[in-house]
């Protein structure tokens, strides 16, 4: 099987480090430490500035190649479930995550969601079964479709939407239609725990080290 690119090489480890260049971790700089993390020759716990939750998020990103399922690289779309999924009993203050209805996208996203206790509203928007990167090329994912999907959402106080990284061109069109804050997430799903920060709580019984 030829595996699909999950964009693990696109994870930006440096963006989530303290940028102090203190060298307490043994690296000459935070940039050097980020390279060591990416090559798996250093552990995030070596950084004394990181909280335990941040360390776990770094480990998820660092070991994404063994945590995330391998899915085949296919040209044909694989349509799956379309609609809203409640992750860990969300409420009116829970974040809203947007994704597509590709079977393989859902498989990878569901895997990473197994590593959080946090609550989310997760919307699988109909993009004809294309993965998000292909959906943007084929224009099968549009702001209007996301707006229709959000009509399912109950009364909400936290007006914050997280788009997949490849869907960044939809940020401005969405912002013109809703009075919500629209953020663009990472390209790689394994980076999502780092990106969400305090909004991502790792179960205490999971050992990723």
N, C-alpha and C positions, 0 to 999 in steps of 0.2 A: 504493500500500500504506500502510495506517495502521500505523505502527511501534509495537511494544510499549514500554512504559515500562521502561527499564533502571535507573531510579532514580539516575542520575548526579548529580542535584541533591541527593541525600541524602549524598554523600560528605563526611565530616567532616575537612577538611584541618587544622583547628586542633588536633585531638586528637593529631596526630603531629608538631607543631612543638615546639621546646624550651621555649616559654612564658617566655622571658627578657625579651621586649620590648626587646631591645638596640638596635634600629633600624639595625643594620649593613646590613640588606637595603634600606634606604631607606624602609621602611614605619614608621608611628608605633608599631605594636605587632604582635605575632604574629597577633592577630585580624585586623588590617588586611591583613597579608601573606597570610593564608589567603583573604581575599576577593579579593585580586589574583590568587592562584593559580587560584581558581575561575573568574574572568573571563578567564584566560589573558593578563593584561597583565603578568605577572611570571613568572620561571622559578624553580624550586626551588633551583637552584644559587646563587641570590643569598643564601641562608641559609648562613652559614659553619659552622653547627653540624651540618649534615647530612652523612652519609657518602655516598660515591658510590652505594652500594646504595640508600640512602634516597632519593636524588635520582631514581634510575631508577624507584623505586616511586611517587614523587610524579608523575613524568611519565606513568606508566601511568594513574594516576587522573585526571590533568589532561586527557589526550587520549583518554579512554575513548570519546568519541563517534566518533572515527575508527578506533579500534583494534577495538572490539567490533562484531560483525555486527549489522545491523538485522534484527530478526525481526518478523513480523506479530503484531498484537494480535488474538488469536482467543479466542472464548469456549469453543470445543470443545477438549478435551484432545488431546494428541498423544503417545501412549505410545511410548517408545523403549526402549533397552537398560536392563535392570535387573541390578544385580550390582556386583562389585568390579572396579575398574580400577587397575592399578599405574602410577603416574606416576614416571618416572625411577628405576626399580629400587628401590623402597622396602625398608626393613629394619625390624627390631624397634623402632628408635628414631624411625621416621617418624611424622608426624602423620596423624590420621585425619580426612578431610573428608567431610561428609555432604551429599548433594544429592538431587534428585528425578529421575524418569525422563521428564520432558517433553523432547521432541525439541529444543525451542528453548532450554530451560535448558542442556541438554548442549552445544548448539552454542556458546553464549556462554561457558560454563565451559571448554570445550576450547580456545577461542581464548585466554583469559587464561593457561591452563596452558602455552601455547606460549612464554610469556615467563619461564619459570623453569627453573633447573637443579636445584632442590630436589626431594626425593623425598616422595611422599605415597601413602597408601592412600585412594582415592577411591571412595565407595559411592554408587551411584545407586539409591535406595530406591524401591520401587513406590508411587507416589502416583496411579496411574491415568492418568498422563500430564499431570497438572495442573502448572503452574508453581508454585513454592514459595508465592508469595503467595496464589494461588487454592487451593492444597492446604490451607492453614491455614483458609481460609474454609469450604471444603467438607469439612474434616476427613478428607481422603484421605491425610494423612501423620500417623502417630502414633508414639509412643515404642516401642510394641511391634514395629512394622515395622522400626524401626532396630535393635532388639535382634536380630531374626531375621537381618538383613543382616550384623550384626557376627559372627555365628557362622562366617562364611567366613574371618574374619581368622586368620592363623597366630599362633603365640606372640608376645606383644607385651610390651615393657617400658615403652614410653612410653604411659602410659594417659591420653591426651588426645584429646578429640573436639571438632571444630569444627562447629557447626551453622550453617546459613544464617541471616541476620539475621531473616527473617520467621518462622523456626521457634523463636523465643525461648520461646514457651509450653511447648515440649517439654523445656526444660532441667531443670526440677525433677523431672518424671516420670522422665527418664532417670537423673538422679543418684540417685533412690531405688532404681533397679534395678541400677546398676553402681557399682563403687568406682573410677570414673574421673573425671577432671576434665572437665567439659563446659563449653565456652566458646561464646558466641554471636558469630558473625562479623558483618560489615557487611551492610547491605541491598543495596548495589551491588557486583557482582562485581569492578568495576574498583578498588575499595578494598581488596580482599583482600591484595595485595602489601604495602600499608601496614600492615594489621592484623597480618599474620604476621611482619613485621619481619625478624629474623635468620633466621627459618625460610623466607624467600623469597630465593633467590639469582638475580639477573638475569644472563642470558648476557652475557659481555663484548662480544660483537660486535653487540649490538642498540643502535642509536642512536635514541633517542626524542626527542631535542632538536629 
